[in-house]
Amino acid sequence: MGIITVLWEKWTEFKRDFYKITLAAMISPLMYLIIFGMGIQTTSHGEPYLNYLIPGIVAMSTMTGSFGAVAQNMSVQRLYEKALDQVMVSPTPLWQFILGQIIGGSIRGMYSACIIMLLTASIHTGLIFNGMSFFILFLNGTVFSTIALVLSFLSKSYADTPKYNAYIITPMSFLCNTFFSTDQMPLGFRQVIGILPLSQCSQMVRTIAYGEVPDYRGLLVLFAYLIVFSSISFLFIYKKKNL
């Protein structure tokens, strides 16, 4: 019931701010598609650049959508509304609260990704998005939801959230196999960028979109991030409860 309660809260928030959330999910990816996809007429890995770009934008949307849905709300609820303190003293199991936040954030990221898919559906690219693609995108959303949870627990003020976007989300948006391949990066730096979750997600989704078999070791990387950051979330909230 705790998970359903959190998801219902997310649904209520989504209905209230439907137009704002939808526009926010559309504007930046559309600008990237127009500027880079239509402005740069070239090929990448034997494919038109737009075919390379769209899977990366879709993967990036799950990151930004999931992270934004959790980081801002949790920071406000924890620091100003003191909603987290109320959850602590309620009969709701804390693991259900955390799981609800993670699932709700990932669903928001999937919504952002689906908008981009719909907007680009009229472009005859031949790209494939199947069930495995959606699973990878959902998993990527859960990873960034847990990262957002951890950072929101560490926030000292509401102003910290934009800083996290500037220091973490924006660099990954541009570097992690979204707009160009990591293959051309310097040795060492390429390996560091390649192991980041968005790089793994973009690569797998793009490979599937081309009709090829992806390297499913990327799933292990995403699950590793999910386990680490969800564990940190649980440790934080249960430690706070026992203070």
Backbone bond lengths (Angstrom), bond angles and torsions (degrees), N, CA, C in turn:
res aa  C-N    CA-C-N  psi(-1)  N-CA   C-N-CA  omega(-1)  CA-C   N-CA-C  phi
1 M - - - 1.463 - - 1.520 112.12 -
2 G 1.352 115.43 -32.46 1.464 118.41 179.06 1.518 111.82 -62.56
3 I 1.338 116.68 -40.59 1.462 120.94 179.50 1.528 109.91 -64.58
4 I 1.337 115.95 -44.16 1.464 120.15 -179.39 1.525 110.08 -63.30
5 T 1.330 116.87 -38.18 1.469 120.68 179.51 1.521 110.99 -61.94
6 V 1.331 116.62 -44.79 1.462 120.59 179.77 1.523 110.06 -65.20
7 L 1.334 116.58 -43.43 1.469 119.74 179.79 1.525 111.13 -65.35
8 W 1.328 116.64 -34.71 1.469 119.39 176.84 1.527 110.84 -65.58
9 E 1.330 115.89 -38.00 1.465 119.98 175.93 1.521 110.49 -61.33
10 K 1.348 115.82 -43.53 1.460 120.15 178.47 1.526 111.09 -63.25
11 W 1.338 116.04 -40.15 1.453 120.29 -179.89 1.532 111.19 -65.37
12 T 1.332 116.48 -41.52 1.458 120.80 177.89 1.521 110.93 -62.26
13 E 1.323 115.57 -42.26 1.468 120.50 177.80 1.527 110.58 -64.35
14 F 1.338 116.08 -39.67 1.465 120.25 -179.68 1.528 111.02 -64.66
15 K 1.339 117.16 -44.30 1.465 120.63 178.80 1.531 111.21 -62.86
16 R 1.319 116.25 -39.14 1.470 120.45 -178.35 1.519 111.36 -66.92
17 D 1.330 116.33 -40.78 1.471 120.78 -174.99 1.518 111.76 -112.30
18 F 1.337 116.89 32.67 1.463 120.87 -173.61 1.528 112.31 -54.20
19 Y 1.319 117.04 -50.43 1.469 120.13 -175.68 1.527 111.31 -67.07
20 K 1.314 117.07 -40.16 1.468 120.01 178.54 1.525 110.91 -63.96
21 I 1.330 116.25 -44.96 1.461 120.89 -178.52 1.527 110.44 -64.63
22 T 1.330 116.64 -43.07 1.464 120.76 -178.79 1.519 111.69 -65.78
23 L 1.329 116.65 -44.79 1.467 119.90 178.65 1.521 111.26 -63.83
24 A 1.323 116.15 -41.42 1.467 119.81 179.19 1.519 110.83 -62.60
25 A 1.343 116.60 -35.92 1.461 120.39 179.65 1.525 112.61 -73.55
26 M 1.328 117.14 -20.46 1.456 121.38 -175.58 1.517 114.15 -94.36
27 I 1.338 116.86 -41.43 1.461 120.43 -164.79 1.521 112.76 -62.15
28 S 1.329 117.84 -57.35 1.469 120.03 -176.41 1.525 112.74 -62.00
29 P 1.353 119.27 -49.50 1.475 118.13 177.78 1.522 113.30 -59.68
30 L 1.334 116.81 -38.08 1.461 118.83 178.52 1.520 111.55 -64.33
31 M 1.319 116.45 -40.44 1.457 119.99 177.95 1.526 110.64 -61.78
32 Y 1.335 116.28 -42.27 1.462 119.63 178.08 1.527 111.01 -62.98
33 L 1.341 116.29 -42.69 1.459 119.75 -179.62 1.523 111.80 -64.03
34 I 1.333 116.63 -40.77 1.467 120.66 -178.86 1.526 110.95 -70.27
35 I 1.338 115.89 -47.87 1.469 120.12 -174.70 1.521 111.24 -70.24
36 F 1.346 115.85 -49.56 1.460 119.46 -175.37 1.537 111.62 -87.06
37 G 1.333 116.07 -45.27 1.459 119.48 -174.33 1.511 113.76 -70.50
38 M 1.337 116.44 -43.25 1.456 119.48 -178.07 1.526 112.14 -95.37
39 G 1.309 115.75 -21.83 1.461 118.89 -179.03 1.509 113.07 -84.47
40 I 1.335 116.26 -26.36 1.459 120.90 -179.86 1.516 108.29 -109.33
41 Q 1.301 117.56 102.05 1.463 122.27 -178.53 1.527 108.65 -95.86
42 T 1.308 114.97 89.93 1.463 119.91 -178.98 1.522 108.50 -148.33
43 T 1.302 116.68 -172.46 1.459 121.23 179.13 1.517 109.11 -124.04
44 S 1.328 116.00 157.01 1.458 122.24 176.12 1.517 108.31 -142.83
45 H 1.335 116.21 123.84 1.452 121.67 -178.71 1.534 111.00 56.59
46 G 1.318 116.48 38.02 1.447 121.09 177.47 1.509 115.22 77.95
47 E 1.325 118.33 2.89 1.461 123.51 179.92 1.522 109.53 -114.83
48 P 1.358 117.84 151.95 1.468 119.00 171.40 1.528 109.99 -55.79
49 Y 1.318 115.24 143.89 1.462 118.47 -175.00 1.522 112.37 -58.58
50 L 1.321 118.17 -33.29 1.464 120.94 178.56 1.529 110.50 -62.09
51 N 1.328 117.10 -35.91 1.470 120.80 176.98 1.521 111.19 -66.51
52 Y 1.333 115.58 -32.47 1.460 119.65 176.64 1.518 110.48 -73.63
53 L 1.320 116.38 -37.63 1.460 121.78 -172.18 1.526 113.23 -74.00
54 I 1.328 117.44 -42.15 1.471 120.34 -172.92 1.530 112.68 -58.80
55 P 1.340 121.26 -48.72 1.466 118.96 178.15 1.527 112.73 -60.54
56 G 1.321 116.61 -35.10 1.458 119.76 177.77 1.515 112.01 -66.47
57 I 1.332 116.94 -41.11 1.465 121.17 177.97 1.529 110.39 -65.39
58 V 1.330 116.55 -40.08 1.466 120.77 178.36 1.531 110.34 -61.97
59 A 1.330 116.50 -45.97 1.468 120.29 178.49 1.525 110.86 -63.64
60 M 1.328 116.47 -42.43 1.460 120.60 179.34 1.524 111.35 -61.58
61 S 1.341 117.09 -35.35 1.459 120.94 -179.16 1.521 111.84 -64.12
62 T 1.341 117.09 -35.48 1.462 118.73 177.01 1.526 110.44 -66.58
63 M 1.321 116.81 -34.57 1.462 120.33 177.94 1.521 111.28 -67.02
64 T 1.324 116.89 -55.00 1.462 120.47 -175.70 1.527 111.49 -66.68
65 G 1.347 116.84 -39.57 1.456 119.90 -179.76 1.510 112.57 -65.65
66 S 1.323 117.20 -45.46 1.464 121.33 -179.09 1.520 111.48 -68.44
67 F 1.321 115.71 -45.65 1.464 119.35 -178.62 1.523 110.92 -62.93
68 G 1.329 116.86 -46.68 1.457 120.10 -178.25 1.510 112.96 -64.93
69 A 1.342 117.17 -36.42 1.462 120.99 -177.89 1.514 112.10 -65.34
70 V 1.338 116.74 -31.96 1.468 120.38 -175.90 1.523 112.06 -96.08
71 A 1.330 117.01 -45.54 1.471 120.46 -171.33 1.527 112.51 -61.38
72 Q 1.310 117.73 -49.57 1.453 120.56 -176.44 1.522 111.84 -67.35
73 N 1.341 116.44 -47.64 1.457 119.87 -177.31 1.523 112.05 -64.62
74 M 1.316 116.66 -43.54 1.461 119.57 -178.03 1.522 111.25 -67.78
75 S 1.334 117.63 -36.38 1.464 120.10 178.13 1.520 110.62 -63.23
76 V 1.322 115.91 -44.74 1.475 120.05 179.69 1.520 110.44 -65.99
77 Q 1.343 116.72 -45.40 1.454 120.00 -178.27 1.529 111.69 -64.18
78 R 1.325 116.81 -37.45 1.468 119.52 -177.33 1.517 112.21 -77.26
79 L 1.341 116.84 -42.76 1.460 120.42 -171.01 1.523 113.38 -87.99
80 Y 1.316 117.63 -34.22 1.460 120.09 -171.79 1.531 112.84 -114.38
81 E 1.307 117.05 -46.44 1.460 118.85 -179.02 1.521 112.73 -83.09
82 K 1.342 117.10 -15.72 1.467 123.07 -178.92 1.530 111.33 58.04
83 A 1.338 116.12 29.00 1.457 120.27 -179.01 1.526 111.55 -66.84
84 L 1.327 116.54 -30.78 1.460 119.69 179.70 1.525 110.67 -64.95
85 D 1.332 116.42 -37.56 1.468 119.87 177.47 1.524 110.94 -63.85
86 Q 1.331 116.36 -35.50 1.458 120.40 178.46 1.523 110.97 -68.35
87 V 1.333 115.95 -37.00 1.464 119.65 176.77 1.517 110.26 -64.70
88 M 1.329 116.79 -36.84 1.470 121.92 -179.26 1.530 111.70 -58.32
89 V 1.326 116.50 -40.72 1.468 120.19 -174.95 1.522 112.09 -94.30
90 S 1.320 117.44 -2.04 1.465 120.98 179.33 1.526 109.16 -84.86
91 P 1.351 116.95 165.10 1.475 119.11 177.64 1.524 113.88 -76.14
92 T 1.329 117.51 -1.26 1.467 120.85 -179.86 1.530 110.23 -67.30
93 P 1.326 118.63 123.08 1.469 119.98 175.85 1.528 110.44 -58.94
94 L 1.315 116.59 133.89 1.457 120.27 -175.16 1.529 111.97 -64.76
95 W 1.333 116.92 -32.20 1.469 118.50 179.47 1.526 110.92 -65.41
96 Q 1.339 117.05 -32.02 1.452 119.96 177.14 1.529 111.11 -69.96
97 F 1.322 116.16 -37.33 1.467 120.18 177.04 1.528 110.72 -62.04
98 I 1.331 116.36 -46.57 1.459 120.60 -179.30 1.529 110.49 -65.25
99 L 1.332 116.83 -45.25 1.464 120.53 -179.42 1.524 110.90 -62.94
100 G 1.327 116.44 -38.47 1.460 119.75 177.50 1.517 111.98 -63.28
101 Q 1.339 116.75 -40.21 1.461 120.67 177.47 1.532 110.99 -63.73
102 I 1.330 116.36 -41.59 1.464 120.44 -178.39 1.527 110.75 -66.52
103 I 1.335 117.03 -47.05 1.462 120.35 -179.53 1.526 110.48 -65.35
104 G 1.336 116.41 -44.05 1.460 119.82 179.80 1.513 112.52 -60.97
105 G 1.332 116.96 -41.82 1.461 120.47 177.73 1.513 111.95 -64.70
106 S 1.334 116.48 -40.96 1.462 119.82 -179.46 1.523 111.46 -66.61
107 I 1.338 116.97 -37.98 1.468 119.95 177.37 1.526 110.35 -62.54
108 R 1.346 116.39 -39.32 1.460 119.29 177.17 1.532 110.72 -63.02
109 G 1.312 116.62 -39.52 1.459 119.81 176.75 1.515 112.11 -64.58
110 M 1.347 116.49 -38.66 1.459 120.25 177.58 1.523 110.87 -65.24
111 Y 1.316 116.01 -36.55 1.465 119.61 177.54 1.528 110.02 -61.01
112 S 1.324 116.62 -44.02 1.459 120.79 178.87 1.529 111.00 -61.96
113 A 1.340 116.01 -42.10 1.464 120.00 -179.69 1.524 111.35 -65.74
114 C 1.337 116.95 -40.54 1.464 120.74 -178.94 1.523 111.13 -65.82
115 I 1.332 117.14 -33.43 1.464 120.08 176.70 1.525 110.04 -61.40
116 I 1.327 116.95 -44.08 1.463 120.56 179.61 1.526 110.25 -65.16
117 M 1.323 117.44 -39.47 1.460 119.92 177.62 1.524 111.11 -61.49
118 L 1.318 116.46 -42.49 1.466 120.34 179.73 1.523 111.29 -66.21
119 L 1.329 116.00 -40.83 1.459 119.66 -178.23 1.528 112.08 -66.97
120 T 1.326 116.41 -29.41 1.469 120.09 -178.17 1.523 112.40 -99.22
121 A 1.349 117.12 1.32 1.469 120.14 -177.46 1.522 112.13 -63.98
122 S 1.330 116.27 -29.67 1.468 119.54 -178.70 1.527 112.07 -75.10
123 I 1.330 116.99 -14.35 1.467 120.69 177.04 1.523 108.21 -85.06
124 H 1.286 117.87 119.32 1.463 121.66 -174.53 1.533 109.53 -80.68
125 T 1.329 114.45 82.42 1.462 120.20 -177.71 1.524 112.68 -96.35
126 G 1.335 116.49 -22.74 1.461 119.61 -176.38 1.512 113.17 80.58
127 L 1.329 118.45 7.29 1.463 122.21 179.52 1.524 110.51 -70.24
128 I 1.322 116.12 147.22 1.462 122.46 -177.49 1.527 109.48 -114.06
129 F 1.323 116.23 128.11 1.463 121.70 171.72 1.522 106.70 -123.80
130 N 1.325 115.82 107.46 1.464 120.25 -176.25 1.533 111.12 -111.81
131 G 1.333 115.61 -168.76 1.458 119.96 -177.92 1.513 112.81 -59.93
132 M 1.328 117.46 -38.65 1.456 120.12 179.07 1.525 110.92 -66.31
133 S 1.326 117.15 -36.99 1.463 120.43 176.61 1.528 110.58 -58.93
134 F 1.339 115.86 -45.52 1.462 120.28 -179.24 1.524 111.11 -65.95
135 F 1.322 116.65 -36.89 1.462 119.52 177.64 1.521 110.64 -63.53
136 I 1.330 116.68 -44.91 1.470 120.90 179.52 1.522 110.38 -63.16
137 L 1.327 116.92 -42.60 1.464 120.57 179.44 1.525 110.98 -64.47
138 F 1.333 116.70 -41.32 1.468 119.94 178.11 1.526 110.52 -64.27
139 L 1.326 116.32 -42.34 1.462 120.70 178.70 1.526 110.41 -62.46
140 N 1.323 116.69 -41.59 1.464 120.23 176.93 1.531 110.58 -61.19
141 G 1.335 116.57 -39.26 1.451 120.06 177.40 1.516 112.51 -63.15
142 T 1.345 117.09 -39.68 1.462 119.39 178.46 1.531 111.07 -65.06
143 V 1.334 115.98 -36.84 1.475 119.44 178.36 1.519 110.63 -60.36
144 F 1.328 117.03 -48.43 1.456 119.27 -176.71 1.525 112.25 -76.42
145 S 1.322 117.38 -21.15 1.459 119.76 171.46 1.530 110.22 -67.43
146 T 1.332 116.72 -42.14 1.469 119.44 178.98 1.525 110.91 -69.33
147 I 1.334 117.36 -37.10 1.466 119.82 175.68 1.523 109.82 -61.89
148 A 1.339 116.17 -42.59 1.468 120.10 178.56 1.520 111.31 -63.14
149 L 1.338 117.09 -38.80 1.467 120.40 177.56 1.519 111.25 -60.53
150 V 1.326 115.69 -48.38 1.469 119.78 -179.02 1.523 110.63 -60.31
151 L 1.323 117.36 -46.14 1.462 120.62 -178.20 1.522 111.53 -67.81
152 S 1.339 117.28 -35.25 1.467 118.95 177.65 1.521 111.14 -67.98
153 F 1.336 117.44 -32.18 1.458 120.36 175.39 1.524 111.58 -68.43
154 L 1.335 116.27 -28.57 1.461 121.16 -179.06 1.528 113.04 -87.87
155 S 1.329 117.08 -12.13 1.466 120.82 -176.06 1.524 110.93 -64.38
156 K 1.315 115.37 137.43 1.460 121.39 175.94 1.524 111.87 -95.14
157 S 1.342 115.69 -22.45 1.463 120.58 177.98 1.517 108.21 -154.19
158 Y 1.327 116.28 168.11 1.459 121.57 -179.50 1.528 110.82 -64.49
159 A 1.323 117.28 -24.37 1.464 121.30 -179.46 1.521 112.76 -70.06
160 D 1.339 117.30 -13.23 1.458 119.64 -179.70 1.523 112.25 -71.01
161 T 1.347 117.16 -28.43 1.469 119.99 -176.98 1.522 112.48 -60.99
162 P 1.345 119.96 -47.63 1.477 118.92 176.04 1.527 112.75 -60.23
163 K 1.337 116.73 -31.25 1.461 119.73 178.37 1.525 110.58 -65.62
164 Y 1.320 116.46 -42.22 1.458 119.62 178.62 1.528 110.67 -62.84
165 N 1.319 116.33 -38.54 1.465 119.72 176.00 1.519 111.26 -61.02
166 A 1.346 116.05 -42.52 1.465 120.59 -177.87 1.524 111.90 -70.69
167 Y 1.340 117.21 -36.82 1.458 120.75 -174.43 1.525 113.60 -87.61
168 I 1.346 117.23 -25.95 1.464 120.29 -171.86 1.528 111.94 -119.45
169 I 1.331 116.82 -57.51 1.454 120.68 -171.42 1.525 112.14 -69.80
170 T 1.338 117.23 -47.90 1.468 119.81 -178.47 1.526 112.80 -62.18
171 P 1.347 120.11 -46.94 1.475 118.30 177.00 1.524 113.22 -59.67
172 M 1.338 116.73 -41.37 1.464 118.66 178.99 1.525 111.44 -65.81
173 S 1.332 116.36 -34.66 1.462 119.99 179.58 1.518 111.40 -57.80
174 F 1.323 117.05 -38.64 1.457 120.38 -174.96 1.530 113.16 -93.42
175 L 1.321 117.83 -26.34 1.459 120.08 -172.34 1.518 114.28 -98.44
176 C 1.320 117.70 -25.72 1.462 120.96 -167.41 1.526 113.80 -89.55
177 N 1.329 115.93 62.54 1.463 120.29 170.49 1.521 112.75 64.23
178 T 1.336 116.99 26.32 1.456 121.20 -178.45 1.523 111.05 -93.73
179 F 1.327 116.51 -55.73 1.459 121.65 -175.55 1.521 112.98 -100.63
180 F 1.320 115.93 -22.92 1.461 119.68 177.84 1.517 108.68 -153.39
181 S 1.320 115.87 158.43 1.454 121.05 -175.96 1.528 111.41 -73.10
182 T 1.315 116.08 143.31 1.466 121.23 176.42 1.527 111.52 -73.79
183 D 1.347 117.07 -7.66 1.468 120.21 -178.39 1.517 112.48 -61.61
184 Q 1.339 117.09 -26.71 1.459 120.38 -176.63 1.528 113.22 -89.31
185 M 1.320 117.19 0.35 1.463 120.26 -178.90 1.519 110.54 -78.86
186 P 1.331 117.51 156.99 1.464 120.95 178.51 1.522 111.68 -60.46
187 L 1.317 115.59 148.43 1.458 121.59 178.99 1.528 109.71 -59.53
188 G 1.278 117.01 137.61 1.459 121.81 -176.69 1.519 110.12 97.88
189 F 1.326 115.99 -60.71 1.466 120.58 176.38 1.527 109.57 -63.88
190 R 1.336 115.63 -37.79 1.463 120.68 179.69 1.527 110.94 -61.92
191 Q 1.337 117.02 -41.46 1.461 120.26 -179.15 1.533 111.74 -67.30
192 V 1.327 116.09 -37.88 1.473 119.97 179.59 1.526 110.33 -65.59
193 I 1.328 116.26 -46.92 1.468 120.48 179.57 1.524 110.64 -65.79
194 G 1.327 116.22 -37.74 1.460 120.57 -176.41 1.518 113.83 -66.30
195 I 1.329 117.87 -25.17 1.463 120.51 -177.63 1.528 111.83 -87.70
196 L 1.327 118.24 -5.95 1.463 121.36 178.95 1.531 109.84 -70.69
197 P 1.332 117.13 150.61 1.477 119.13 -173.28 1.520 114.85 -60.64
198 L 1.326 118.26 -39.66 1.461 119.27 -179.15 1.519 111.23 -66.07
199 S 1.327 117.56 -35.70 1.473 120.28 177.09 1.520 110.87 -61.04
200 Q 1.339 115.94 -44.36 1.457 120.20 179.80 1.520 111.41 -65.13
201 C 1.329 116.30 -44.12 1.459 120.71 -179.78 1.530 111.13 -63.09
202 S 1.324 116.74 -48.75 1.460 120.74 -179.41 1.521 111.77 -58.76
203 Q 1.330 115.97 -43.40 1.463 119.98 -177.97 1.514 111.72 -64.27
204 M 1.344 117.00 -44.97 1.467 120.10 -178.51 1.530 111.44 -67.76
205 V 1.338 116.75 -44.79 1.465 119.95 -179.46 1.521 110.72 -64.60
206 R 1.321 117.27 -38.72 1.463 121.10 -179.81 1.532 110.69 -67.62
207 T 1.325 116.44 -42.05 1.470 119.87 179.46 1.527 110.97 -62.06
208 I 1.338 116.35 -43.21 1.467 120.26 176.97 1.527 110.15 -63.52
209 A 1.330 116.45 -40.99 1.471 120.76 -179.52 1.518 111.61 -60.80
210 Y 1.335 117.09 -29.29 1.460 121.20 177.86 1.523 112.27 -82.61
211 G 1.345 117.21 -1.36 1.459 120.45 -179.21 1.507 113.48 82.48
212 E 1.335 117.03 19.93 1.457 121.47 -178.81 1.527 109.89 -110.77
213 V 1.319 116.03 170.71 1.465 121.74 179.97 1.531 108.91 -91.83
214 P 1.332 118.04 121.95 1.463 119.97 -177.96 1.529 112.45 -78.38
215 D 1.314 115.32 167.71 1.458 121.40 173.51 1.530 107.18 -83.71
216 Y 1.321 115.77 103.28 1.463 119.88 -173.89 1.522 113.38 -74.04
217 R 1.334 116.83 0.54 1.469 118.22 171.93 1.525 110.34 -63.89
218 G 1.340 115.90 -21.49 1.454 119.35 175.98 1.519 112.01 -61.62
219 L 1.343 117.40 -29.87 1.463 120.64 176.33 1.517 110.90 -63.61
220 L 1.330 116.29 -38.29 1.465 119.91 178.34 1.522 110.65 -63.42
221 V 1.340 115.79 -38.28 1.470 119.70 177.99 1.524 110.57 -63.92
222 L 1.339 116.80 -45.08 1.459 120.36 179.80 1.519 111.23 -64.25
223 F 1.336 117.50 -42.18 1.459 120.46 178.06 1.531 110.93 -64.18
224 A 1.326 117.11 -35.54 1.463 120.44 178.03 1.532 110.71 -63.37
225 Y 1.332 116.51 -45.20 1.469 119.97 176.37 1.528 110.45 -61.12
226 L 1.321 116.53 -42.56 1.464 120.64 -178.55 1.524 110.75 -62.04
227 I 1.322 117.03 -44.26 1.466 120.85 -178.99 1.524 110.96 -65.48
228 V 1.323 116.55 -44.59 1.470 120.34 -177.48 1.525 111.35 -63.45
229 F 1.328 117.05 -51.54 1.464 119.42 -174.35 1.530 112.36 -75.13
230 S 1.334 117.69 -31.79 1.464 118.38 175.20 1.524 110.41 -69.00
231 S 1.331 117.07 -35.39 1.467 120.35 176.73 1.523 110.92 -64.14
232 I 1.333 116.21 -41.77 1.464 119.61 177.60 1.533 110.15 -62.65
233 S 1.338 116.91 -39.75 1.466 120.62 178.18 1.520 111.10 -60.69
234 F 1.335 116.46 -45.78 1.457 120.51 179.71 1.526 110.76 -64.01
235 L 1.332 116.85 -43.33 1.461 119.99 179.80 1.522 111.25 -61.24
236 F 1.314 116.24 -41.08 1.468 120.05 -178.65 1.519 110.99 -64.34
237 I 1.318 116.38 -50.77 1.461 119.60 -172.29 1.524 111.32 -71.59
238 Y 1.323 118.34 -35.46 1.455 119.92 178.68 1.538 111.19 -75.13
239 K 1.327 116.63 -32.52 1.467 119.75 174.37 1.510 110.72 -64.33
240 K 1.341 115.95 -42.56 1.464 120.45 179.03 1.525 110.93 -63.27
241 K 1.328 116.38 -38.18 1.457 120.21 -179.78 1.523 111.12 -64.86
242 N 1.324 116.98 -33.66 1.464 120.88 -175.71 1.528 113.75 -88.38
243 L 1.351 117.36 0.28 1.471 120.13 178.53 1.520 110.70 -67.70
